[in-house]
Each structure stands twice: as C-alpha cells, then as structure tokens.
C-alpha cells in the first residue's frame, strides 16, 4: 500500500513484457487508484503510444523488452519530461551513464518505491 495521494488519478505507462509481472503491476497500480496505460510489451508499441500524445504522468519501464533494450523509450520519456523508473533484473552497471539519475527498481518492484521515485 502507498500513500493514496501519490498514485490516485495518475496515468501510469507500464512497459513490461513478462506477462505475469505486467498483470500483477497493472492490478496493484489500479488498486492504488492509478489509471494504467498498458501493459505494453514492445519498444515500438511504447514509442507509438508516447508519440500519439497520450497524457502520461509517470512510467515503469522494463529495460529489456523481447530482447531489445528499451533505451529509445527512455529517451522519448525524457524528451517529454515524463518521470519514469527502470524495472529490471540487470545490475545498475548495465544502465548507460545518461540515465544515472533514473531510479532502478529490482524486480519484483515495490509499488511504494515506484510511487516515491515518480511523485516525491
């Protein structure tokens, strides 16, 4: 459980290709009052949604989507000023230096950690 005011009404983009984890995160975010966009399982689909001009308050981004690194999605989120966290099983050293200020959450991610990183 999080402080309800952190997620209530927020539009959260969920970019995750692991079905069970994606469904669990979607359920948890929804229970906390967020409106979940996704889950989206590919770089191309995530880029399409962002470029379509959807309002996104924050995002949870798996670093590896179906064998493709999700850095183009991260770059697009940064360009739009959208806060996000990486959800990953990778070590922090696998994250390029340009993302050094982005929070990396080890899977399975903590909803409280994500909420705090995005909105505090």
C-alpha distances in whole Angstrom, upper triangle without the diagonal:
4,7,8,11,11,11,12,15,16,18,16,19,18,21,21,24,23,22,20,17,18,17,14,13,14,12,9,10,12,9,7,11,13,16,17,20,21,20,24,25,28,29,32,30,27,30,31,28,28,32,32,30,27,24,22,19,18,18,17,21,22,25,27,27,30,32,32,30,28,29,31,28,27,30,30,26,28,31,29,27,23,21,19,18,20,18,21,23,25,26,26,30,30,28,31,32,31,28,27,25,23,20,20,17,18,17,15,13,10,7,7,11,12,10,12,15,15,15,16
4,6,8,7,8,10,14,13,16,15,18,18,21,21,24,23,23,21,19,19,18,16,14,15,14,10,10,12,10,7,10,11,15,16,19,21,21,24,26,28,29,31,29,26,29,30,27,26,30,30,28,25,22,20,17,16,16,16,20,21,24,27,27,30,32,31,30,27,28,30,26,25,28,28,24,25,28,26,24,21,18,17,16,19,18,21,23,25,26,25,29,29,27,30,30,29,26,25,23,20,18,18,16,18,18,16,13,10,7,5,9,10,7,9,12,13,12,12
4,5,6,8,9,13,13,16,16,19,20,23,24,27,27,27,25,22,22,21,19,17,17,17,13,12,14,12,9,11,12,16,17,21,23,23,26,28,30,31,33,31,28,30,31,28,27,31,31,28,25,22,20,17,16,18,18,22,24,27,29,30,33,35,34,32,29,30,31,28,26,29,28,25,26,28,26,23,21,18,18,18,21,21,24,26,28,29,27,31,31,29,31,31,30,27,26,23,22,19,21,19,21,21,20,17,13,10,8,11,12,9,9,13,13,11,11
4,5,6,6,10,11,14,14,18,19,22,23,27,26,26,24,22,21,20,18,16,16,15,12,11,11,10,6,7,9,13,15,19,21,21,24,27,30,30,32,29,27,29,30,26,26,29,29,26,23,20,18,15,15,17,18,22,24,27,30,30,33,35,34,32,29,30,31,28,26,29,28,24,26,28,25,23,20,18,19,19,22,21,25,27,30,30,29,33,33,30,33,33,32,28,28,25,23,21,22,20,23,22,21,18,15,11,10,14,13,10,12,15,14,12,13
4,6,5,9,9,13,14,18,19,23,24,28,28,28,27,24,23,22,21,18,18,17,15,12,13,13,9,9,10,13,16,19,21,22,25,28,30,30,32,29,26,28,29,26,25,28,27,25,22,19,17,14,14,17,18,22,25,27,30,30,34,35,34,32,29,30,30,27,25,28,27,23,24,26,23,21,19,17,18,19,22,22,26,29,30,31,29,33,33,30,32,32,30,27,27,24,22,21,23,21,24,24,23,19,17,13,12,14,14,10,11,14,12,10,11
4,6,9,8,11,12,15,16,20,21,25,25,25,24,21,20,21,19,16,16,16,13,11,13,12,9,9,9,12,14,17,19,20,22,25,27,27,29,27,23,25,27,23,22,25,25,23,20,17,14,11,11,14,15,18,21,24,27,27,30,32,31,29,26,26,27,24,22,24,23,20,21,23,20,18,15,13,14,15,18,19,22,25,27,27,26,29,29,26,28,28,27,23,24,20,18,17,19,18,21,21,20,16,14,11,9,11,10,6,8,10,9,6,8
4,6,5,8,9,12,13,17,19,22,23,22,22,19,17,17,16,13,13,13,11,8,9,10,6,6,5,9,10,13,16,17,19,22,24,24,26,24,21,23,24,20,20,23,23,21,18,15,12,10,10,12,13,17,19,22,25,25,28,30,29,27,24,25,25,22,21,23,22,18,20,22,20,18,15,13,13,14,17,17,21,24,26,27,26,29,29,26,28,28,27,23,24,21,19,17,19,17,20,20,19,15,13,10,10,12,10,7,10,12,9,8,11
4,6,9,10,14,16,19,21,24,25,24,23,21,19,19,18,15,14,14,12,9,9,9,6,4,5,8,11,14,17,18,21,24,26,27,28,25,23,25,25,21,21,24,23,21,18,15,13,11,12,14,16,20,22,26,28,27,30,33,32,30,27,28,28,24,24,26,24,21,23,25,21,20,17,16,17,18,21,21,24,27,30,31,30,33,32,30,32,32,30,27,28,25,22,21,22,21,24,23,22,19,17,13,13,16,14,10,13,15,13,11,14
4,7,9,13,15,19,21,24,25,24,24,22,19,19,19,16,14,15,14,10,10,11,9,6,5,6,10,12,15,17,20,23,25,25,26,23,21,23,23,19,19,22,20,18,15,12,11,9,11,14,16,19,22,25,28,27,30,32,31,29,26,27,27,23,23,25,23,19,21,23,20,19,16,16,16,18,21,22,25,29,30,32,31,34,33,30,32,32,30,27,28,25,23,22,24,22,25,24,23,20,19,15,16,18,15,13,15,17,14,12,15
4,6,10,12,16,18,22,23,22,22,20,18,18,18,14,13,14,13,10,10,12,10,8,5,6,8,10,14,15,17,21,22,22,23,21,18,20,20,16,16,19,18,16,13,10,8,6,8,10,13,16,19,22,25,24,27,29,28,26,22,23,23,19,19,21,19,16,18,19,16,15,12,12,13,15,18,18,22,26,27,29,27,30,29,26,28,28,26,23,25,22,19,19,20,19,22,22,21,18,17,14,14,16,13,10,13,14,10,10,13
4,7,10,13,16,19,21,20,21,19,16,16,17,14,12,14,14,10,10,13,12,10,6,5,6,7,10,12,14,17,19,19,20,17,14,16,16,13,12,15,15,13,9,7,5,5,7,8,11,14,17,20,22,21,24,26,25,23,20,21,20,17,17,19,17,14,16,18,14,14,11,11,12,14,17,17,21,24,26,28,27,29,28,25,27,27,25,22,24,22,19,19,20,19,22,21,21,18,18,15,16,17,13,12,15,15,11,12,16
4,6,10,12,16,17,17,18,15,13,14,14,11,9,12,12,8,10,13,11,10,7,6,5,6,8,10,11,15,16,16,18,15,12,15,16,12,12,15,15,14,11,9,6,6,5,5,7,10,14,17,19,18,21,23,22,20,17,18,18,14,14,17,15,12,15,17,14,14,10,10,9,11,13,14,17,21,22,24,23,26,24,22,24,25,23,20,22,19,16,16,17,16,18,18,17,15,15,12,14,14,11,10,13,13,10,11,15
4,6,10,13,15,15,17,14,11,13,14,11,10,13,13,10,12,15,14,14,10,9,6,5,6,7,8,11,13,13,14,12,9,11,12,9,9,13,13,12,10,9,6,8,6,4,6,8,11,14,16,14,17,20,18,17,14,15,15,11,12,14,13,10,14,15,13,14,10,10,9,11,12,12,16,19,21,23,22,25,23,20,22,23,21,18,21,19,16,16,16,15,18,17,17,15,16,14,16,16,12,13,16,14,12,14,18
4,6,10,11,12,13,11,8,10,11,8,7,11,12,10,11,15,14,14,11,10,7,6,5,5,6,9,11,12,14,11,9,12,14,11,12,15,16,16,13,13,10,11,9,6,5,6,8,12,13,12,15,17,16,15,12,15,15,12,12,16,14,12,16,18,16,16,13,12,10,10,11,10,13,16,18,21,20,23,21,19,21,23,21,18,21,20,16,15,15,14,15,14,14,12,14,12,15,15,12,13,16,15,13,16,19
4,7,10,11,13,11,8,11,13,10,10,14,15,13,15,18,18,18,15,14,10,9,7,6,5,6,7,8,11,9,7,10,12,11,11,15,16,16,14,15,12,14,11,8,6,5,6,9,10,8,11,14,12,12,9,12,12,9,10,14,13,12,15,17,16,17,14,13,10,10,10,9,11,14,16,19,19,21,18,17,19,21,20,17,20,19,16,15,14,14,15,13,14,13,16,15,18,17,14,16,18,16,15,18,21
4,6,8,10,8,6,9,11,9,10,13,14,14,16,18,19,20,17,16,12,11,9,6,6,5,8,10,13,11,10,13,15,14,15,18,19,20,18,19,16,17,14,10,8,6,5,9,8,7,9,12,12,12,10,13,15,12,13,17,16,15,18,20,20,20,17,16,13,12,10,8,10,12,14,17,18,20,18,17,19,22,21,18,21,21,17,16,14,13,13,11,12,12,15,15,18,17,14,17,20,18,17,20,23
4,6,9,8,7,10,12,12,12,15,17,17,18,21,22,23,20,19,15,14,10,8,7,4,7,10,12,11,11,15,16,16,17,20,21,22,20,22,19,21,18,14,12,10,8,10,8,6,7,10,11,12,11,15,16,14,15,19,19,18,21,23,23,24,20,20,17,15,13,11,11,13,15,19,20,22,19,18,21,24,24,21,23,24,20,19,17,16,15,13,13,14,18,18,21,20,18,21,23,22,21,24,27
4,6,6,6,9,10,11,12,14,15,16,18,20,21,23,20,20,16,16,12,10,10,8,11,14,16,15,15,18,20,19,20,23,24,25,23,24,21,22,20,16,13,12,9,12,10,9,9,12,13,14,14,18,19,17,18,22,22,21,24,26,26,26,23,22,18,17,14,11,11,12,15,18,20,22,19,20,23,26,26,23,25,25,21,20,17,15,14,11,11,13,16,17,20,20,18,21,23,22,22,25,27
4,6,5,6,9,10,10,12,14,15,16,18,20,21,19,18,15,15,11,9,10,9,12,15,17,16,16,19,20,19,21,24,24,25,23,24,22,23,20,17,14,14,12,15,14,12,12,15,16,18,17,20,22,19,21,24,24,23,26,28,27,28,24,23,20,19,17,14,14,15,18,22,23,26,23,23,26,29,29,26,28,28,24,23,20,18,17,13,13,15,17,17,21,21,19,21,24,24,23,26,28
4,5,5,6,9,10,11,12,14,15,17,19,20,19,19,16,16,13,11,13,12,16,19,21,19,19,22,23,22,24,27,27,28,25,25,23,24,21,18,15,15,13,17,16,14,15,17,19,20,19,23,24,22,23,26,26,24,27,30,29,29,25,24,21,19,17,14,15,15,18,22,23,26,24,24,27,30,30,27,28,28,24,22,20,17,16,12,11,13,15,16,19,20,18,20,23,23,23,25,28
4,5,5,6,8,10,11,12,14,15,17,19,17,17,14,15,12,10,12,11,15,17,20,18,17,21,22,20,22,25,25,26,23,23,21,21,18,15,12,12,11,14,14,13,14,17,18,18,17,20,22,19,20,23,23,22,24,27,26,26,22,21,17,15,14,11,11,12,16,19,20,23,21,21,24,27,27,23,25,25,21,19,16,13,12,9,8,9,12,12,16,16,15,17,20,19,19,22,24
4,5,5,6,9,10,11,12,14,15,17,15,14,11,11,9,6,9,9,12,15,17,15,14,18,19,17,18,22,22,23,20,20,17,18,16,13,10,11,10,13,13,12,13,16,17,17,16,19,20,17,18,22,21,19,22,25,23,24,20,19,16,15,14,11,13,14,17,20,21,24,22,21,24,27,26,23,25,24,20,19,17,14,14,11,10,11,13,13,17,17,14,16,20,19,18,21,23
4,5,5,6,9,10,10,12,14,15,14,14,11,12,10,8,11,12,15,18,20,17,17,20,21,19,21,24,23,24,21,21,19,20,18,15,13,14,14,17,17,15,17,20,21,21,19,22,23,20,21,25,24,22,25,28,26,26,22,21,19,18,17,14,16,18,21,24,25,28,26,25,28,30,30,26,28,27,24,22,20,17,17,14,12,13,14,14,17,18,16,18,21,21,20,22,25
4,5,5,6,9,10,11,12,14,14,14,12,14,12,10,14,14,18,20,23,20,19,23,24,21,22,26,26,26,23,23,20,20,18,15,13,15,14,18,18,17,19,21,22,22,20,23,25,22,22,26,25,23,26,28,27,26,23,21,18,17,16,13,15,16,20,23,24,27,25,25,28,30,29,26,27,26,23,20,19,15,15,12,10,10,11,11,14,16,14,16,19,19,19,21,23
4,5,5,6,8,10,11,12,11,12,9,11,10,9,12,13,17,18,21,18,17,20,21,19,20,23,23,23,20,19,16,16,14,12,9,12,12,16,17,16,18,21,21,20,18,21,22,19,19,23,22,20,22,25,23,23,19,17,15,13,13,11,13,15,19,21,21,25,23,22,25,27,26,23,24,23,19,17,16,13,13,11,9,8,9,8,12,13,11,12,16,16,15,17,20
4,6,5,6,9,10,11,9,9,6,9,8,7,11,13,16,18,20,17,16,19,20,17,18,22,21,21,18,17,15,15,14,12,11,13,14,17,18,17,19,22,22,22,19,22,23,19,20,23,22,19,22,25,23,23,19,18,16,15,16,14,16,19,22,24,24,28,26,25,27,29,28,25,26,25,21,19,19,16,17,14,13,12,13,11,14,16,13,14,17,18,16,18,21
4,6,5,6,9,10,10,10,9,12,11,11,14,16,20,22,24,21,19,23,23,20,22,25,24,24,21,20,18,18,16,15,14,16,17,21,21,20,22,25,25,25,23,25,26,23,23,27,26,23,26,28,26,26,22,21,18,18,19,16,19,21,24,26,27,30,29,27,30,32,31,28,29,28,24,22,21,18,19,16,14,13,13,11,14,16,14,15,18,19,18,19,22
4,5,5,6,9,9,11,10,13,13,12,16,18,21,23,25,22,20,24,25,22,22,26,26,25,21,20,18,17,15,14,13,16,17,20,22,21,23,26,26,25,23,25,26,23,23,26,25,22,25,28,25,24,21,19,17,16,17,15,18,20,23,25,25,29,27,26,29,30,30,26,27,25,22,19,19,16,17,14,12,11,10,8,11,13,12,12,15,16,16,17,19
4,5,5,7,5,7,7,10,11,11,15,17,20,21,23,20,18,21,22,19,19,23,23,22,18,17,14,13,12,11,11,14,16,19,21,20,23,25,25,24,21,23,24,21,20,24,22,19,22,24,22,21,17,16,14,14,16,14,18,20,23,25,25,28,27,25,28,29,28,24,25,23,20,18,18,15,17,15,14,12,11,8,10,12,10,9,13,14,13,14,16
4,5,5,5,6,7,10,11,12,16,18,21,23,24,21,19,22,23,19,20,24,23,22,18,17,15,14,14,14,14,17,19,22,24,22,25,28,27,27,24,26,26,23,23,26,24,21,24,26,24,23,19,18,17,18,19,18,21,23,26,28,28,32,30,28,31,32,31,27,29,27,23,22,22,19,21,19,17,15,14,11,14,16,14,13,16,18,16,16,19
4,5,7,10,10,14,15,15,19,21,25,26,28,25,23,26,26,23,24,27,26,25,22,20,18,17,16,17,16,19,21,25,26,25,27,30,30,29,27,29,29,26,26,29,28,25,27,29,27,26,22,21,20,20,21,19,22,25,28,29,29,33,32,30,33,34,33,29,30,28,25,23,23,20,21,19,17,16,14,11,13,16,15,13,17,19,17,17,20
4,6,9,11,14,16,16,20,22,25,26,28,25,23,26,26,23,23,27,26,24,21,19,16,15,14,15,15,19,20,24,26,25,28,30,30,29,26,28,28,25,24,27,26,23,25,27,25,23,20,18,17,18,20,18,22,24,27,28,28,31,31,29,31,32,31,27,28,26,23,20,21,18,20,19,17,15,13,9,10,13,12,10,13,16,14,14,16
4,7,9,13,15,16,19,22,25,26,27,24,22,25,25,21,21,25,24,22,18,16,15,13,14,15,16,19,22,25,27,26,29,31,31,29,26,28,28,25,24,27,25,22,24,26,23,22,19,18,18,19,21,20,24,26,29,31,30,33,32,30,32,33,32,28,29,27,24,22,23,21,23,22,20,18,16,12,13,16,14,12,15,17,15,14,17
4,6,9,12,13,16,19,22,22,24,21,18,21,21,18,18,21,20,19,15,13,11,10,10,11,13,16,19,22,24,23,26,28,27,26,23,24,25,21,21,23,22,18,21,23,20,19,16,15,15,16,18,18,21,24,27,28,27,31,30,27,29,30,28,25,27,24,21,20,21,19,21,20,19,16,15,11,13,15,12,10,14,15,13,12,16
4,7,10,11,14,17,20,21,21,18,16,19,18,15,15,19,17,16,12,11,10,10,11,11,13,16,18,22,23,22,24,27,26,25,22,24,23,20,20,23,20,18,21,22,19,19,15,16,15,17,19,19,22,25,27,29,29,32,30,28,30,31,29,26,28,25,22,21,22,21,23,21,20,18,18,14,16,18,15,13,17,17,15,15,18
4,6,8,10,14,16,17,18,15,13,16,16,13,14,17,16,15,12,11,9,10,10,9,10,13,15,19,20,18,21,24,23,22,19,21,21,17,18,20,19,16,19,21,18,18,15,15,14,15,16,16,19,22,24,27,26,29,27,25,27,29,27,24,26,24,21,20,20,18,20,19,18,16,16,13,16,17,14,13,17,17,14,15,19
4,6,8,12,13,14,15,12,10,13,12,9,10,14,13,13,9,10,8,10,10,9,10,12,14,17,18,16,19,22,20,20,17,19,18,14,16,18,16,14,18,19,16,17,14,15,13,15,16,16,19,22,24,27,26,29,26,24,26,28,26,23,25,24,20,20,20,19,21,20,19,17,18,16,19,19,16,16,19,18,15,17,21
3,5,8,11,12,13,10,9,12,12,9,12,15,14,15,12,13,11,14,12,10,10,11,13,16,16,14,16,19,18,18,15,18,17,14,16,19,17,15,19,20,18,19,16,16,15,16,16,15,17,20,22,25,25,28,25,24,25,28,26,23,26,25,21,21,20,19,20,18,18,17,18,16,20,20,16,17,21,20,17,20,23
4,6,10,12,13,10,9,13,13,11,13,16,16,17,14,15,13,15,13,11,10,10,11,14,14,12,14,17,16,17,14,17,17,14,16,19,17,16,19,21,20,21,17,17,15,15,14,13,15,18,20,23,24,26,23,22,24,27,25,22,25,24,20,20,19,17,18,16,15,15,17,15,19,19,16,17,20,19,18,20,23
4,6,8,9,7,6,10,10,9,11,14,14,16,14,15,14,16,14,11,10,10,10,13,12,9,11,14,14,14,12,15,14,11,14,17,15,14,18,19,18,20,17,17,15,15,14,14,15,18,20,23,23,25,22,21,22,25,24,21,24,24,20,20,19,18,19,17,17,17,19,18,21,21,18,19,22,21,19,22,25
4,7,9,7,8,11,12,12,14,16,17,19,17,19,17,19,17,13,12,10,9,11,10,6,7,11,11,12,10,14,14,12,14,17,16,16,19,21,20,22,19,19,16,16,14,13,14,16,18,21,22,24,20,20,21,24,23,21,24,24,21,20,19,18,18,16,17,17,20,19,23,22,19,21,24,22,21,24,27
4,5,5,6,9,10,11,13,14,16,18,17,19,17,20,18,14,13,11,10,11,9,6,7,9,8,10,8,12,11,10,13,15,14,15,18,19,19,21,18,19,16,17,15,14,15,17,18,21,22,23,19,19,20,23,22,20,23,24,20,21,19,19,20,18,19,19,22,22,25,24,21,23,26,23,22,25,28
4,6,5,6,9,10,11,12,14,16,16,18,16,19,17,13,13,10,10,10,9,7,9,10,7,8,6,9,7,6,10,11,11,12,15,16,16,18,16,17,15,15,14,15,15,18,18,21,20,21,18,17,17,20,19,17,21,21,18,19,18,19,20,19,20,20,23,23,25,24,21,23,25,22,21,24,27
4,5,5,6,9,10,10,12,15,15,18,17,20,18,16,16,13,14,14,13,10,11,13,10,11,9,11,9,8,12,13,12,13,16,16,17,19,18,19,18,19,17,18,19,21,21,24,24,25,22,20,20,23,21,20,24,24,21,23,22,23,24,23,24,23,26,26,28,27,24,25,28,25,23,26,29
4,5,5,6,9,10,11,13,13,15,15,18,17,14,15,13,13,14,14,11,12,14,12,14,11,14,12,10,13,15,13,14,17,17,17,19,17,19,17,18,17,18,19,22,22,25,25,27,23,22,22,25,23,22,25,25,22,23,22,22,23,22,23,22,25,24,27,26,22,24,26,24,22,25,28
4,5,5,6,9,10,12,11,13,12,15,13,11,11,10,11,12,13,10,13,15,12,12,9,11,10,7,10,12,10,10,14,14,13,16,13,15,13,15,14,15,17,20,20,23,23,24,21,19,20,22,20,18,22,21,18,19,19,19,21,20,21,20,22,21,24,22,19,20,23,21,18,21,24
4,5,5,6,8,10,11,13,12,15,14,12,14,12,14,14,14,12,15,16,13,13,10,11,8,6,9,10,7,9,12,12,12,15,13,15,14,16,16,17,19,22,22,25,24,25,22,20,19,22,19,18,22,21,19,20,20,21,23,23,24,23,25,24,26,25,21,22,25,22,20,22,26
4,6,5,6,9,10,13,13,17,16,15,16,15,16,17,17,15,17,18,16,16,13,14,12,10,13,13,10,12,15,14,14,17,15,18,17,19,19,20,22,25,25,28,27,28,25,23,23,25,23,22,25,25,22,24,24,24,26,25,26,25,27,26,28,27,23,24,27,25,22,24,28
4,6,5,7,6,10,10,13,13,12,14,14,16,17,18,15,18,20,17,17,14,15,13,10,13,14,11,11,15,14,12,15,13,16,15,17,18,19,21,25,25,28,27,29,26,23,24,26,23,21,25,24,21,22,22,23,25,24,24,23,25,23,25,25,21,22,24,22,19,21,25
4,5,6,6,8,8,11,11,11,13,13,16,17,18,16,19,21,18,17,13,14,11,8,11,11,8,8,11,11,9,12,10,13,13,16,17,18,21,24,24,27,25,27,24,22,22,23,20,19,22,21,18,20,21,22,24,24,25,23,24,22,24,23,20,20,22,20,17,19,23
4,5,8,10,11,14,15,14,17,16,19,19,20,18,21,22,19,18,15,15,12,10,13,12,8,10,13,11,10,13,13,16,16,19,20,22,24,27,27,29,28,29,26,24,23,25,22,21,24,23,21,23,24,25,28,27,28,26,28,26,28,27,23,24,26,24,21,22,26
4,6,9,11,15,16,16,18,18,20,22,22,20,22,24,21,21,18,18,15,13,16,16,12,13,16,14,12,15,14,18,18,21,22,24,26,29,30,32,31,32,30,27,27,28,25,24,27,26,24,26,26,27,29,29,29,27,29,27,29,28,24,25,27,25,22,23,27
4,6,9,12,14,14,18,18,21,22,24,22,24,26,23,22,19,19,16,14,16,15,12,11,14,13,10,13,12,15,17,20,21,23,26,30,30,32,30,32,30,27,26,28,24,23,26,25,22,24,25,26,29,29,29,27,28,26,27,27,23,23,25,23,20,21,24
4,6,10,12,12,15,16,19,21,23,21,23,26,23,22,19,19,17,14,16,16,13,12,15,14,11,13,11,14,15,18,20,21,24,28,29,31,29,32,29,26,27,28,25,23,26,24,22,23,24,24,27,26,27,24,25,23,24,24,21,20,23,21,18,19,22
4,7,9,11,15,16,20,22,24,22,25,27,25,24,20,20,18,15,16,17,13,11,14,14,10,11,10,12,14,17,19,21,24,28,29,31,29,31,29,26,27,27,24,22,25,23,20,21,23,23,26,26,26,23,24,21,22,22,19,17,20,19,15,15,19
4,6,7,11,13,16,18,21,20,23,25,22,21,17,17,16,13,13,14,12,9,12,13,9,10,7,9,10,13,16,17,21,24,25,27,25,28,26,23,24,24,22,19,22,19,17,18,19,19,22,22,22,20,20,17,19,19,15,14,16,15,12,13,16
4,7,11,13,17,19,22,21,25,26,24,22,19,19,18,15,14,16,14,10,12,14,10,9,6,7,9,12,15,17,20,24,25,26,24,27,26,23,23,24,21,19,21,18,15,16,18,18,21,21,21,18,18,15,16,16,13,11,13,12,9,9,13
4,7,10,13,16,18,18,22,23,21,19,16,16,16,13,11,14,12,9,11,13,11,9,6,5,5,8,11,13,17,20,21,22,21,23,22,19,20,21,19,16,18,15,12,12,14,14,18,18,18,15,15,13,14,13,9,9,11,10,6,8,12
4,6,10,12,15,15,18,20,18,16,12,13,14,10,9,12,12,8,11,13,12,11,7,7,4,6,9,10,13,17,18,20,18,21,20,17,18,20,18,14,17,15,11,11,12,12,15,15,15,13,14,12,14,13,9,10,12,10,8,11,14
4,7,10,12,12,16,17,16,14,11,13,14,11,10,14,13,11,13,16,15,14,11,9,6,5,6,6,10,13,15,17,16,19,17,15,17,19,18,14,16,15,11,10,10,9,12,11,12,9,11,10,13,11,8,10,12,10,9,13,15
4,6,9,9,13,14,12,10,8,9,11,8,8,11,12,10,12,15,15,15,12,11,7,6,5,6,8,12,13,15,14,17,15,12,15,17,16,12,15,15,11,11,9,10,12,11,13,11,14,13,16,14,11,13,15,13,12,16,18
4,6,7,10,11,10,9,7,10,12,10,10,13,14,13,15,18,18,18,15,14,10,9,6,5,6,9,10,13,13,15,13,12,14,17,17,14,16,16,13,12,10,10,10,9,11,10,14,14,17,15,13,16,18,15,15,19,21
4,6,10,9,8,6,5,7,10,9,9,12,14,13,15,17,18,19,16,15,12,10,6,7,6,9,8,11,11,13,10,9,11,14,14,12,14,15,12,12,10,11,11,11,13,13,16,17,20,17,15,18,20,17,17,21,22
4,6,6,5,5,6,9,11,11,12,14,16,16,18,20,21,22,19,18,15,13,10,9,8,9,9,12,13,14,11,11,13,17,17,15,17,19,16,16,13,14,13,12,14,15,19,20,22,20,18,21,23,20,20,24,26
4,5,5,6,6,10,11,11,12,15,16,16,18,20,21,22,19,19,16,15,12,11,10,12,13,16,17,18,15,15,16,20,19,17,20,21,18,18,16,16,16,14,16,16,20,20,23,22,19,22,24,22,21,25,27
4,6,8,10,13,14,14,16,18,19,19,22,23,24,25,23,23,20,18,15,14,13,14,15,18,20,20,17,17,19,23,23,21,23,25,22,22,19,19,18,16,18,19,23,23,26,25,22,25,28,25,25,28,31
4,7,9,12,14,14,16,18,19,20,22,24,25,26,24,24,20,19,16,15,13,13,13,16,18,18,14,15,17,21,21,20,22,24,21,21,19,19,18,17,19,20,24,25,28,26,24,27,29,26,26,29,32
4,6,9,10,11,13,14,16,17,19,20,22,23,21,21,18,17,14,15,13,14,14,17,17,17,14,14,15,18,18,17,20,22,19,20,18,19,18,18,20,20,24,25,27,25,23,26,27,24,24,28,30
4,6,8,9,10,12,13,15,16,18,19,20,19,18,15,14,11,12,11,13,11,14,14,14,11,10,11,15,14,13,16,18,16,17,15,16,16,16,19,19,22,23,25,23,20,23,25,22,21,25,27
4,6,5,6,9,10,11,13,15,16,17,15,15,12,12,9,11,11,14,13,15,15,16,12,11,12,15,14,12,15,16,14,15,13,15,16,16,18,17,20,21,23,21,18,21,22,19,18,22,24
4,5,5,6,9,10,10,12,14,15,14,14,12,12,10,13,13,15,14,15,14,15,12,9,9,12,10,9,13,14,12,14,13,16,17,18,20,19,22,22,24,21,19,21,22,19,18,22,24
4,5,5,6,9,10,10,12,14,14,15,13,14,13,15,16,19,17,19,18,18,15,13,12,15,12,12,16,17,15,17,17,19,20,21,23,22,24,24,26,24,21,23,24,21,19,23,25
4,5,5,6,9,10,11,12,11,12,10,12,11,13,15,18,17,19,18,19,16,14,14,16,14,12,16,16,13,15,15,17,19,19,21,19,22,21,23,21,18,20,21,18,16,20,22
4,5,5,6,9,10,10,9,10,8,9,9,12,13,17,16,17,15,17,14,11,11,13,10,9,12,12,10,12,12,15,17,18,20,18,20,20,21,19,16,18,19,15,14,17,20
4,5,5,6,9,10,10,11,11,12,12,16,17,20,19,20,17,18,16,13,11,13,10,9,13,13,11,15,15,18,20,21,23,21,23,23,24,22,19,21,21,18,16,19,21
4,5,5,6,9,9,11,11,13,14,17,19,22,21,23,21,22,19,16,15,16,13,12,16,16,14,17,17,20,22,23,24,22,24,23,25,22,19,20,22,18,16,19,22
4,5,5,6,5,7,7,10,12,15,17,21,20,22,19,21,19,16,15,16,13,12,15,14,11,14,15,17,20,21,22,20,21,20,21,19,16,17,18,15,13,15,18
4,5,5,6,7,8,11,13,16,18,22,21,21,19,20,19,15,14,14,11,10,13,11,10,13,15,18,21,22,24,21,22,21,22,20,17,18,18,15,13,15,17
4,6,8,10,12,15,16,20,22,25,24,25,22,23,21,18,16,16,13,13,16,15,14,17,19,21,24,25,27,24,26,25,25,23,20,21,21,18,16,18,20
4,5,9,11,15,16,20,22,26,25,26,24,25,24,20,19,19,16,15,18,16,15,17,19,21,25,25,27,24,25,23,24,22,19,19,20,17,14,16,19
4,6,9,13,15,19,21,25,24,25,22,24,23,19,18,18,15,13,16,13,12,15,18,20,23,24,25,22,23,21,21,20,17,17,17,14,12,13,15
4,6,10,13,16,19,22,22,23,21,23,22,18,18,18,15,13,16,13,11,13,16,17,20,21,22,19,20,18,18,17,14,14,15,12,9,11,14
4,7,10,13,16,20,20,21,18,21,20,16,17,17,14,12,13,11,8,10,12,14,17,19,19,16,17,15,15,13,10,11,11,8,6,8,11
4,7,10,13,16,17,18,15,18,17,14,15,16,14,11,12,10,7,8,9,11,14,15,16,13,14,13,14,12,8,10,11,8,6,10,12
4,6,9,13,13,14,12,15,15,12,14,15,14,10,11,10,6,5,6,7,10,12,13,10,11,11,12,9,7,10,10,7,7,11,13
4,6,10,10,11,10,13,11,9,12,14,13,10,11,11,7,6,5,6,8,10,11,9,12,13,14,11,9,13,13,10,11,15,16
4,7,9,11,11,14,13,11,15,17,17,13,14,14,11,9,6,5,6,6,8,6,10,11,13,11,9,13,14,12,13,16,18
4,5,8,9,12,10,10,14,16,17,14,14,15,12,11,7,6,5,6,8,8,12,14,16,13,12,16,17,15,16,20,21
4,7,9,12,10,11,15,17,19,16,16,18,15,13,9,8,6,6,8,10,13,16,18,16,15,19,20,18,19,23,24
4,6,8,6,8,12,14,16,14,14,16,14,13,9,10,8,9,12,13,16,19,20,17,17,21,21,18,20,24,25
4,5,6,8,11,13,16,13,13,15,14,12,9,10,9,11,14,14,17,20,21,17,18,21,21,18,21,24,24
4,5,6,9,10,12,10,9,11,10,10,7,9,9,12,15,15,17,19,20,16,16,20,19,16,18,22,22
4,5,8,9,12,11,10,13,13,13,11,13,13,16,19,18,21,23,23,20,20,23,22,19,21,25,25
4,6,9,12,10,11,14,13,13,11,13,13,15,18,18,20,23,24,20,20,23,23,20,21,25,25
4,6,8,7,7,11,9,10,9,12,13,15,18,17,19,21,22,18,17,21,20,17,18,22,22
4,5,6,7,11,10,12,12,15,16,19,21,20,23,24,25,21,20,23,22,19,20,23,24
4,5,5,9,10,12,13,16,18,21,23,22,24,25,25,21,20,23,22,18,20,23,23
4,6,8,9,12,13,17,19,21,24,22,24,25,25,21,20,22,21,17,18,21,21
4,5,5,9,10,13,16,18,20,18,20,21,21,18,16,18,18,14,15,18,18
4,6,8,9,13,15,18,21,18,20,21,21,17,16,19,17,14,15,18,18
4,6,9,13,16,19,20,18,18,19,18,15,14,16,14,11,12,15,14
4,6,10,13,15,17,14,16,16,16,12,11,13,12,9,10,13,13
4,6,10,13,14,11,12,13,13,9,8,11,10,7,9,12,12
4,6,9,11,9,11,13,13,10,9,13,12,9,12,15,15
4,6,8,6,8,10,11,8,8,11,12,10,12,15,16
4,6,6,8,11,13,10,11,14,15,13,15,19,19
3,5,8,11,13,12,11,15,16,15,17,20,21
4,7,9,12,11,11,14,16,15,17,20,21
4,6,9,8,7,11,12,12,13,16,17
4,5,5,6,9,10,11,12,14,15
4,5,5,6,9,10,11,12,13
4,5,5,6,8,10,11,11
4,6,5,6,9,10,10
4,5,5,6,8,10
4,6,5,6,8
4,6,5,5
4,6,6
4,6
4
